[in-house]
């Protein structure tokens, strides 16, 4: 089973992912969490929300070794205890072929829950998210308060406050803010 959590920055994607992970741990399931190695904003070995909540996670490389590293980690759990749930935060940073080869085969055996941005700050599709959304058994679409007009549950976009035009920029409130479509694109 594949669950995809999406929404703009600051909509609570990582919080929802951590909450689902904790629920599975309480239920007695074996949960393994991953995050991209380039997301070291708060902690290298944990998925961390902007307000400081944490869930222990393996940091995975964004290069071609993701599959080998994931298999190596999975082998540390098998056969002693099967992996019931896999969590992946910031999944948009991973290459879609790597995600398909390394992670999606486990969706036949357990539950995979991923969180990520479906669009970048320019409104373009982001990484593996469009394909993951098309394969999802469950989709959780979150919204935020628009940072400009302050309408509750209206922000569906991420606005970049800096001039950096690269698609992949790991940042926080200094770099990005959630906005509704009207405030994100005033034209």
Beta strands, then each sheet from edge to edge (+ up, - down):
strand 1: 2-6
strand 2: 31-36
strand 3: 46-48
strand 4: 54-56
strand 5: 58-60
strand 6: 85-88
strand 7: 111-116
strand 8: 138-141
strand 9: 157-160
strand 10: 176-179
sheet 1: 5+ 2+ 6+ 7+ 1+ 8+
sheet 2: 3+ 4-
sheet 3: 9+ 10-
end
